[in-house]
């Protein structure tokens, strides 16, 4: 089972707030989750981000992969190394550039 740490949207229309949850990667965004480890409220000034540091470290040690958005928040909080985040983003960009290079050129 692949486990992800990701955002789960709550709040009303146009007023999002998010819970940081640990969930099976096959579960829907707002569906079933394993554990709630924090919350993020981007509409407050300044945006607030609260997380249970101990539980996040536990899940990361067990192999849970944070989503890109959660990874950025964890880097700001100091729970995730920035280098690891850059490596993931760099790998995605490399994959995209390879895919575009492998695609046949469309010409008239």
Order of alpha helices (4+ residues) and beta strands (2+ residues): beta-beta-beta-beta-alpha-beta-alpha-alpha
